[in-house]
Amino acid sequence: MEHSTAADTARVRLATVDDLPAIVALLRDDRLGATREDAADAADAGASYRDAFDEISRDPQHEILVLELDGAVAGVLQLSFLRCLTHRGGRRAQIEGVRIDGVRRGGGLGRVLVGDAVRRARERGCHLVQLTTDRERPDAIAFYQRLGFAGTHHGMKLHLRG
């Protein structure tokens, strides 16, 4: 008899605006996210989150994916498809904002969610899937390495506002 896990019953789908409060709560559910996301807006998915969600959802080059488990949102990521002049005008996928519910981490849900994003990138003809993760998240770095991601470049950012 095979043992069923939460990852076996999880499903990935496009997010709807009704998922927004759960998504914002997931984004706040770690040490770094708690400093960046607005707790007041998290309770009701305030206007800034709704505006961003609406804009992202209207653009066919972007998808917000949620991982649903037992009828509840247990994970989220944003997937963007970027057309480039490099690689002979190739297309790449960018993964952002990956979060799994803190009490459910370590059970294979992240593998399911990121795996679905990689599948979608292949279907769109992408030659590469890229992501960044904060150096302050060694567990996330190890997770992505186990999935086959490699630290091939040195990422740099210029923050334009406080």
SULLINVEN-V436100 format. One record per residue. RES is the residue in one small letter. PSI is psi as a letter, one per 30 degrees, with the letter a starting at -180 (NA if undefined). NEAR is the number of other C-alpha atoms within 10 Angstrom. Layout:
# SULLINVEN-V436100
res: <RES,RES>
psi: <PSI,PSI>
near: <NEAR,NEAR>
This chain:
# SULLINVEN-V436100
res: <m,e,h,s,t,a,a,d,t,a,r,v,r,l,a,t,v,d,d,l,p,a,i,v,a,l,l,r,d,d,r,l,g,a,t,r,e,d,a,a,d,a,a,d,a,g,a,s,y,r,d,a,f,d,e,i,s,r,d,p,q,h,e,i,l,v,l,e,l,d,g,a,v,a,g,v,l,q,l,s,f,l,r,c,l,t,h,r,g,g,r,r,a,q,i,e,g,v,r,i,d,g,v,r,r,g,g,g,l,g,r,v,l,v,g,d,a,v,r,r,a,r,e,r,g,c,h,l,v,q,l,t,t,d,r,e,r,p,d,a,i,a,f,y,q,r,l,g,f,a,g,t,h,h,g,m,k,l,h,l,r,g>
psi: <k,k,k,k,l,e,f,f,f,l,k,k,l,k,l,l,f,f,f,e,e,e,e,e,e,e,f,f,h,l,e,e,e,f,f,f,l,j,e,e,f,e,e,g,i,l,e,e,e,e,e,e,e,e,e,e,f,f,j,f,g,k,k,j,k,k,k,k,k,h,g,l,k,f,l,l,l,k,k,k,k,k,k,l,f,l,h,h,g,l,k,l,k,k,k,l,h,k,k,k,k,e,f,g,k,g,g,f,e,e,e,e,e,e,e,e,e,e,e,e,e,e,f,g,g,k,f,k,k,l,l,l,k,k,f,g,i,e,e,e,e,e,e,e,e,f,f,f,k,k,i,f,l,j,k,k,k,j,k,f,l,NA>
near: <3,4,5,8,11,13,18,12,11,20,19,21,14,14,21,13,13,9,15,20,19,21,28,22,21,24,24,19,17,15,10,13,16,14,10,10,17,18,15,9,16,19,13,14,23,16,10,10,20,16,12,10,18,12,11,17,17,10,10,9,14,18,22,21,22,26,27,20,17,10,9,12,22,25,28,30,24,19,26,22,20,13,14,11,8,8,11,7,9,14,19,20,25,18,22,16,18,20,26,26,20,12,9,14,13,11,13,15,27,26,16,18,26,21,14,17,24,20,12,16,22,15,9,14,13,18,12,14,18,15,16,16,15,10,9,10,13,10,10,16,17,12,15,18,12,11,12,8,14,12,12,6,7,6,10,7,5,5,6,5,4,3>
